Amino acid sequence: MPKIFERLDSKKDKDIRVLANFISIFCRKNHRMEVKNTFPVKDDKLRHTLGNKKLPLCPVCSELLNHGIAKLLLCPYDPKPMCKKCPTHCYAPGYRERIREVMRFSGLYLVKHGRLDLAVHYFF
């Protein structure tokens, strides 16, 4: 097992699930015409975190999710702050703008559709 997944605690576990849900919503609603593949999960801990769900994502969103998971697991802060409140921005500028767009879109989508349980993590 790669050592990076040994850093998977309950907080990071939850953050990965929220990130995967938000990216999945964004991709489903904004990239309807793109060819989608199931997001490949090779690690057992990560597969358990994502709940063995099949995440149909386009290549761009798959890459964003991979980048987000890597940055979450490599975060040097303990406890990990929310990325938008973090003093050190570890996302590359292009990824940071894309993740902001995903979070903004998906957060509003969840509020409009009554899924406040998933949106609460983003706002608080």
PyMOL CGO cylinders between C-alpha atoms (Angstrom):
from pymol import cmd
from pymol.cgo import CYLINDER

trace = [
    CYLINDER, 0.00, 0.00, 0.00, 1.37, 3.46, -0.82, 0.3, 1, 1, 1, 1, 1, 1,
    CYLINDER, 1.37, 3.46, -0.82, 2.43, 5.39, 2.30, 0.3, 1, 1, 1, 1, 1, 1,
    CYLINDER, 2.43, 5.39, 2.30, 0.30, 8.36, 1.29, 0.3, 1, 1, 1, 1, 1, 1,
    CYLINDER, 0.30, 8.36, 1.29, -2.89, 6.45, 2.16, 0.3, 1, 1, 1, 1, 1, 1,
    CYLINDER, -2.89, 6.45, 2.16, -1.62, 5.79, 5.70, 0.3, 1, 1, 1, 1, 1, 1,
    CYLINDER, -1.62, 5.79, 5.70, -2.45, 9.46, 6.37, 0.3, 1, 1, 1, 1, 1, 1,
    CYLINDER, -2.45, 9.46, 6.37, -6.14, 8.82, 5.79, 0.3, 1, 1, 1, 1, 1, 1,
    CYLINDER, -6.14, 8.82, 5.79, -7.92, 9.70, 9.05, 0.3, 1, 1, 1, 1, 1, 1,
    CYLINDER, -7.92, 9.70, 9.05, -11.64, 10.30, 9.63, 0.3, 1, 1, 1, 1, 1, 1,
    CYLINDER, -11.64, 10.30, 9.63, -11.45, 14.06, 8.83, 0.3, 1, 1, 1, 1, 1, 1,
    CYLINDER, -11.45, 14.06, 8.83, -9.58, 13.51, 5.56, 0.3, 1, 1, 1, 1, 1, 1,
    CYLINDER, -9.58, 13.51, 5.56, -11.88, 10.58, 4.81, 0.3, 1, 1, 1, 1, 1, 1,
    CYLINDER, -11.88, 10.58, 4.81, -14.89, 12.90, 5.06, 0.3, 1, 1, 1, 1, 1, 1,
    CYLINDER, -14.89, 12.90, 5.06, -13.16, 15.64, 3.05, 0.3, 1, 1, 1, 1, 1, 1,
    CYLINDER, -13.16, 15.64, 3.05, -12.40, 13.20, 0.21, 0.3, 1, 1, 1, 1, 1, 1,
    CYLINDER, -12.40, 13.20, 0.21, -16.03, 12.05, 0.13, 0.3, 1, 1, 1, 1, 1, 1,
    CYLINDER, -16.03, 12.05, 0.13, -17.28, 15.65, -0.01, 0.3, 1, 1, 1, 1, 1, 1,
    CYLINDER, -17.28, 15.65, -0.01, -14.77, 16.53, -2.73, 0.3, 1, 1, 1, 1, 1, 1,
    CYLINDER, -14.77, 16.53, -2.73, -15.76, 13.47, -4.79, 0.3, 1, 1, 1, 1, 1, 1,
    CYLINDER, -15.76, 13.47, -4.79, -19.48, 14.30, -4.39, 0.3, 1, 1, 1, 1, 1, 1,
    CYLINDER, -19.48, 14.30, -4.39, -18.98, 17.94, -5.39, 0.3, 1, 1, 1, 1, 1, 1,
    CYLINDER, -18.98, 17.94, -5.39, -16.87, 17.07, -8.43, 0.3, 1, 1, 1, 1, 1, 1,
    CYLINDER, -16.87, 17.07, -8.43, -19.36, 14.36, -9.43, 0.3, 1, 1, 1, 1, 1, 1,
    CYLINDER, -19.36, 14.36, -9.43, -22.27, 16.85, -9.30, 0.3, 1, 1, 1, 1, 1, 1,
    CYLINDER, -22.27, 16.85, -9.30, -20.31, 19.45, -11.25, 0.3, 1, 1, 1, 1, 1, 1,
    CYLINDER, -20.31, 19.45, -11.25, -19.28, 16.96, -13.95, 0.3, 1, 1, 1, 1, 1, 1,
    CYLINDER, -19.28, 16.96, -13.95, -22.77, 15.46, -14.27, 0.3, 1, 1, 1, 1, 1, 1,
    CYLINDER, -22.77, 15.46, -14.27, -24.37, 18.89, -14.73, 0.3, 1, 1, 1, 1, 1, 1,
    CYLINDER, -24.37, 18.89, -14.73, -21.69, 20.71, -16.77, 0.3, 1, 1, 1, 1, 1, 1,
    CYLINDER, -21.69, 20.71, -16.77, -20.00, 18.03, -18.85, 0.3, 1, 1, 1, 1, 1, 1,
    CYLINDER, -20.00, 18.03, -18.85, -23.02, 16.10, -20.09, 0.3, 1, 1, 1, 1, 1, 1,
    CYLINDER, -23.02, 16.10, -20.09, -21.68, 15.60, -23.60, 0.3, 1, 1, 1, 1, 1, 1,
    CYLINDER, -21.68, 15.60, -23.60, -18.18, 14.48, -22.55, 0.3, 1, 1, 1, 1, 1, 1,
    CYLINDER, -18.18, 14.48, -22.55, -17.14, 10.85, -22.68, 0.3, 1, 1, 1, 1, 1, 1,
    CYLINDER, -17.14, 10.85, -22.68, -17.08, 9.59, -19.11, 0.3, 1, 1, 1, 1, 1, 1,
    CYLINDER, -17.08, 9.59, -19.11, -15.14, 6.74, -17.57, 0.3, 1, 1, 1, 1, 1, 1,
    CYLINDER, -15.14, 6.74, -17.57, -15.45, 5.32, -14.10, 0.3, 1, 1, 1, 1, 1, 1,
    CYLINDER, -15.45, 5.32, -14.10, -12.94, 7.00, -11.77, 0.3, 1, 1, 1, 1, 1, 1,
    CYLINDER, -12.94, 7.00, -11.77, -10.23, 4.37, -11.16, 0.3, 1, 1, 1, 1, 1, 1,
    CYLINDER, -10.23, 4.37, -11.16, -9.65, 3.57, -7.48, 0.3, 1, 1, 1, 1, 1, 1,
    CYLINDER, -9.65, 3.57, -7.48, -6.77, 1.17, -6.88, 0.3, 1, 1, 1, 1, 1, 1,
    CYLINDER, -6.77, 1.17, -6.88, -6.22, 1.56, -3.13, 0.3, 1, 1, 1, 1, 1, 1,
    CYLINDER, -6.22, 1.56, -3.13, -8.49, -0.34, -0.70, 0.3, 1, 1, 1, 1, 1, 1,
    CYLINDER, -8.49, -0.34, -0.70, -8.63, 2.49, 1.86, 0.3, 1, 1, 1, 1, 1, 1,
    CYLINDER, -8.63, 2.49, 1.86, -9.60, 5.00, -0.80, 0.3, 1, 1, 1, 1, 1, 1,
    CYLINDER, -9.60, 5.00, -0.80, -12.15, 2.58, -2.26, 0.3, 1, 1, 1, 1, 1, 1,
    CYLINDER, -12.15, 2.58, -2.26, -13.67, 2.23, 1.21, 0.3, 1, 1, 1, 1, 1, 1,
    CYLINDER, -13.67, 2.23, 1.21, -13.69, 6.03, 1.62, 0.3, 1, 1, 1, 1, 1, 1,
    CYLINDER, -13.69, 6.03, 1.62, -15.56, 6.52, -1.64, 0.3, 1, 1, 1, 1, 1, 1,
    CYLINDER, -15.56, 6.52, -1.64, -17.99, 3.76, -0.67, 0.3, 1, 1, 1, 1, 1, 1,
    CYLINDER, -17.99, 3.76, -0.67, -17.28, 1.54, -3.66, 0.3, 1, 1, 1, 1, 1, 1,
    CYLINDER, -17.28, 1.54, -3.66, -19.30, 3.99, -5.75, 0.3, 1, 1, 1, 1, 1, 1,
    CYLINDER, -19.30, 3.99, -5.75, -18.78, 4.16, -9.47, 0.3, 1, 1, 1, 1, 1, 1,
    CYLINDER, -18.78, 4.16, -9.47, -17.94, 7.79, -10.20, 0.3, 1, 1, 1, 1, 1, 1,
    CYLINDER, -17.94, 7.79, -10.20, -18.50, 8.49, -13.90, 0.3, 1, 1, 1, 1, 1, 1,
    CYLINDER, -18.50, 8.49, -13.90, -16.22, 11.48, -14.53, 0.3, 1, 1, 1, 1, 1, 1,
    CYLINDER, -16.22, 11.48, -14.53, -14.85, 13.09, -17.66, 0.3, 1, 1, 1, 1, 1, 1,
    CYLINDER, -14.85, 13.09, -17.66, -11.02, 13.12, -17.96, 0.3, 1, 1, 1, 1, 1, 1,
    CYLINDER, -11.02, 13.12, -17.96, -10.77, 16.76, -16.79, 0.3, 1, 1, 1, 1, 1, 1,
    CYLINDER, -10.77, 16.76, -16.79, -12.82, 16.12, -13.64, 0.3, 1, 1, 1, 1, 1, 1,
    CYLINDER, -12.82, 16.12, -13.64, -10.97, 12.85, -12.97, 0.3, 1, 1, 1, 1, 1, 1,
    CYLINDER, -10.97, 12.85, -12.97, -7.68, 14.75, -13.07, 0.3, 1, 1, 1, 1, 1, 1,
    CYLINDER, -7.68, 14.75, -13.07, -9.08, 17.41, -10.71, 0.3, 1, 1, 1, 1, 1, 1,
    CYLINDER, -9.08, 17.41, -10.71, -10.25, 14.74, -8.25, 0.3, 1, 1, 1, 1, 1, 1,
    CYLINDER, -10.25, 14.74, -8.25, -6.86, 13.01, -8.34, 0.3, 1, 1, 1, 1, 1, 1,
    CYLINDER, -6.86, 13.01, -8.34, -5.10, 16.32, -7.70, 0.3, 1, 1, 1, 1, 1, 1,
    CYLINDER, -5.10, 16.32, -7.70, -7.50, 17.20, -4.88, 0.3, 1, 1, 1, 1, 1, 1,
    CYLINDER, -7.50, 17.20, -4.88, -7.07, 13.84, -3.15, 0.3, 1, 1, 1, 1, 1, 1,
    CYLINDER, -7.07, 13.84, -3.15, -3.29, 14.08, -3.39, 0.3, 1, 1, 1, 1, 1, 1,
    CYLINDER, -3.29, 14.08, -3.39, -3.29, 17.60, -1.92, 0.3, 1, 1, 1, 1, 1, 1,
    CYLINDER, -3.29, 17.60, -1.92, -5.64, 16.56, 0.88, 0.3, 1, 1, 1, 1, 1, 1,
    CYLINDER, -5.64, 16.56, 0.88, -3.48, 13.61, 1.85, 0.3, 1, 1, 1, 1, 1, 1,
    CYLINDER, -3.48, 13.61, 1.85, -0.23, 15.60, 1.67, 0.3, 1, 1, 1, 1, 1, 1,
    CYLINDER, -0.23, 15.60, 1.67, -1.54, 18.53, 3.76, 0.3, 1, 1, 1, 1, 1, 1,
    CYLINDER, -1.54, 18.53, 3.76, 1.14, 19.45, 6.33, 0.3, 1, 1, 1, 1, 1, 1,
    CYLINDER, 1.14, 19.45, 6.33, -1.33, 20.90, 8.85, 0.3, 1, 1, 1, 1, 1, 1,
    CYLINDER, -1.33, 20.90, 8.85, -2.81, 18.91, 11.70, 0.3, 1, 1, 1, 1, 1, 1,
    CYLINDER, -2.81, 18.91, 11.70, -5.68, 19.49, 12.11, 0.3, 1, 1, 1, 1, 1, 1,
    CYLINDER, -5.68, 19.49, 12.11, -6.23, 20.28, 8.45, 0.3, 1, 1, 1, 1, 1, 1,
    CYLINDER, -6.23, 20.28, 8.45, -7.96, 23.65, 7.90, 0.3, 1, 1, 1, 1, 1, 1,
    CYLINDER, -7.96, 23.65, 7.90, -10.49, 24.21, 5.14, 0.3, 1, 1, 1, 1, 1, 1,
    CYLINDER, -10.49, 24.21, 5.14, -8.60, 24.95, 1.93, 0.3, 1, 1, 1, 1, 1, 1,
    CYLINDER, -8.60, 24.95, 1.93, -10.27, 28.34, 1.48, 0.3, 1, 1, 1, 1, 1, 1,
    CYLINDER, -10.27, 28.34, 1.48, -9.04, 29.41, 4.96, 0.3, 1, 1, 1, 1, 1, 1,
    CYLINDER, -9.04, 29.41, 4.96, -5.57, 27.84, 4.71, 0.3, 1, 1, 1, 1, 1, 1,
    CYLINDER, -5.57, 27.84, 4.71, -2.51, 30.12, 5.02, 0.3, 1, 1, 1, 1, 1, 1,
    CYLINDER, -2.51, 30.12, 5.02, -0.61, 28.00, 2.47, 0.3, 1, 1, 1, 1, 1, 1,
    CYLINDER, -0.61, 28.00, 2.47, -2.31, 27.36, -0.85, 0.3, 1, 1, 1, 1, 1, 1,
    CYLINDER, -2.31, 27.36, -0.85, -0.95, 24.06, -2.14, 0.3, 1, 1, 1, 1, 1, 1,
    CYLINDER, -0.95, 24.06, -2.14, -3.19, 23.79, -5.21, 0.3, 1, 1, 1, 1, 1, 1,
    CYLINDER, -3.19, 23.79, -5.21, -1.56, 24.96, -8.43, 0.3, 1, 1, 1, 1, 1, 1,
    CYLINDER, -1.56, 24.96, -8.43, -3.24, 28.20, -9.64, 0.3, 1, 1, 1, 1, 1, 1,
    CYLINDER, -3.24, 28.20, -9.64, -5.17, 26.49, -12.48, 0.3, 1, 1, 1, 1, 1, 1,
    CYLINDER, -5.17, 26.49, -12.48, -6.45, 23.76, -10.17, 0.3, 1, 1, 1, 1, 1, 1,
    CYLINDER, -6.45, 23.76, -10.17, -7.33, 26.27, -7.47, 0.3, 1, 1, 1, 1, 1, 1,
    CYLINDER, -7.33, 26.27, -7.47, -9.60, 28.21, -9.85, 0.3, 1, 1, 1, 1, 1, 1,
    CYLINDER, -9.60, 28.21, -9.85, -11.23, 25.01, -11.09, 0.3, 1, 1, 1, 1, 1, 1,
    CYLINDER, -11.23, 25.01, -11.09, -11.85, 23.69, -7.56, 0.3, 1, 1, 1, 1, 1, 1,
    CYLINDER, -11.85, 23.69, -7.56, -13.39, 27.06, -6.58, 0.3, 1, 1, 1, 1, 1, 1,
    CYLINDER, -13.39, 27.06, -6.58, -15.69, 26.84, -9.58, 0.3, 1, 1, 1, 1, 1, 1,
    CYLINDER, -15.69, 26.84, -9.58, -16.69, 23.27, -8.65, 0.3, 1, 1, 1, 1, 1, 1,
    CYLINDER, -16.69, 23.27, -8.65, -17.31, 24.16, -4.99, 0.3, 1, 1, 1, 1, 1, 1,
    CYLINDER, -17.31, 24.16, -4.99, -19.31, 27.28, -5.87, 0.3, 1, 1, 1, 1, 1, 1,
    CYLINDER, -19.31, 27.28, -5.87, -21.48, 25.46, -8.42, 0.3, 1, 1, 1, 1, 1, 1,
    CYLINDER, -21.48, 25.46, -8.42, -22.03, 22.29, -6.40, 0.3, 1, 1, 1, 1, 1, 1,
    CYLINDER, -22.03, 22.29, -6.40, -22.64, 24.14, -3.12, 0.3, 1, 1, 1, 1, 1, 1,
    CYLINDER, -22.64, 24.14, -3.12, -25.37, 26.26, -4.71, 0.3, 1, 1, 1, 1, 1, 1,
    CYLINDER, -25.37, 26.26, -4.71, -26.78, 23.19, -6.47, 0.3, 1, 1, 1, 1, 1, 1,
    CYLINDER, -26.78, 23.19, -6.47, -27.07, 21.32, -3.17, 0.3, 1, 1, 1, 1, 1, 1,
    CYLINDER, -27.07, 21.32, -3.17, -28.73, 24.27, -1.44, 0.3, 1, 1, 1, 1, 1, 1,
    CYLINDER, -28.73, 24.27, -1.44, -31.24, 24.68, -4.28, 0.3, 1, 1, 1, 1, 1, 1,
    CYLINDER, -31.24, 24.68, -4.28, -32.05, 20.97, -4.20, 0.3, 1, 1, 1, 1, 1, 1,
    CYLINDER, -32.05, 20.97, -4.20, -32.42, 20.70, -0.43, 0.3, 1, 1, 1, 1, 1, 1,
    CYLINDER, -32.42, 20.70, -0.43, -29.23, 18.73, 0.30, 0.3, 1, 1, 1, 1, 1, 1,
    CYLINDER, -29.23, 18.73, 0.30, -28.01, 20.94, 3.10, 0.3, 1, 1, 1, 1, 1, 1,
    CYLINDER, -28.01, 20.94, 3.10, -26.36, 17.98, 4.83, 0.3, 1, 1, 1, 1, 1, 1,
    CYLINDER, -26.36, 17.98, 4.83, -23.70, 17.86, 2.09, 0.3, 1, 1, 1, 1, 1, 1,
    CYLINDER, -23.70, 17.86, 2.09, -23.45, 21.62, 1.67, 0.3, 1, 1, 1, 1, 1, 1,
    CYLINDER, -23.45, 21.62, 1.67, -22.89, 22.33, 5.39, 0.3, 1, 1, 1, 1, 1, 1,
    CYLINDER, -22.89, 22.33, 5.39, -19.29, 21.11, 5.17, 0.3, 1, 1, 1, 1, 1, 1,
    CYLINDER, -19.29, 21.11, 5.17, -18.49, 23.63, 2.46, 0.3, 1, 1, 1, 1, 1, 1,
    CYLINDER, -18.49, 23.63, 2.46, -19.99, 26.63, 4.24, 0.3, 1, 1, 1, 1, 1, 1,
    CYLINDER, -19.99, 26.63, 4.24, -18.76, 25.90, 7.79, 0.3, 1, 1, 1, 1, 1, 1,
]
cmd.load_cgo(trace, "trace")
